[in-house]
């Protein structure tokens, strides 16, 4: 009977582990905060210890990252780049960037296309696109993306060194796998149903933590292998210099004149909206009710005076 129970619980554990492994690992395209490892005030569950009454209990785990030395060449760095490009054709450039990412073995994370107003009041396209490309070809990708653009308005590059977190996670994974192995041996030697259930619960918790750590390790590896490039595509017509009758003012004069034109446009728009909308709202909702109230009060006072005049004549 005990052997049948152990076999049933062992089979359930294996099926549970397979179900956890079937859960998709977070993709680097999704922002996922780094999971803090145990022993550093992290949020992961601490590895539960088996009760001391079991023979051959779990040995004390080594602190994650203890004594781990990483060579500079082995450091794990996540690199991201932000670009703002002025282009003549926003839609065409967005399609080119998408093809480039695919050709390099990367992919498009997100893209959006929308309309903005030009200084002349016309609509122009503008877009945002984020792609991931192999980190080893990041410089090549940037060079190709910046080809045939009107202007590179912004380029910022930042890196996040996650070597310490990565090493800590690997140490924690080794400790958890060692604990899992010992718990499997303890389960084989358990003598009562209660002991078997206690060890089984410990194994379930350990397996869950193992899969979480593996998922975080994979996230770091993929994020470091594929760098993210976020690009804002600005239409050329939205940044063209102001031109009035063939004259192109520059510098402070251009900015001042453009501000004046914007002010005049806004003022004229306000006047049109005031006379066609706000004025009628004020007349109908404020002036008209006050005028009607004034007429009613005046009419009532006149009638009162007329009725009071005959009464005063009779009294005399």
Secondary structure, 3 states (H helix, E strand, C coil): CHHHHHHHHHHHHHHHHHHHHHCCCCCCCCCCCCCCCCCCCCCCCCCCCCCCCCCCCCCCCCCCCCCCCCCHHHCCEEEEEEEEEEECCHHHHHHHHHHHHHHCCCEEEEEEEEEEECCCCCEEEEEEEEEEEEHHHHHHHHHHHCCCCCEEEEEEEEEEECHHHHHHHHHHHHHHHHHHHHHHHHHHHCCCHHHHHHHHHHHHHHHHHHHHHHHHHHHHHHHHHEEEEEEEEEEHHHCCCCCECCECCCHHHHHHHHHHHHHHHHHHHHHHHHHHHHHHHHHHHHHHHHHHHHHHHHHHHHHHHHHHHHHHHHHC
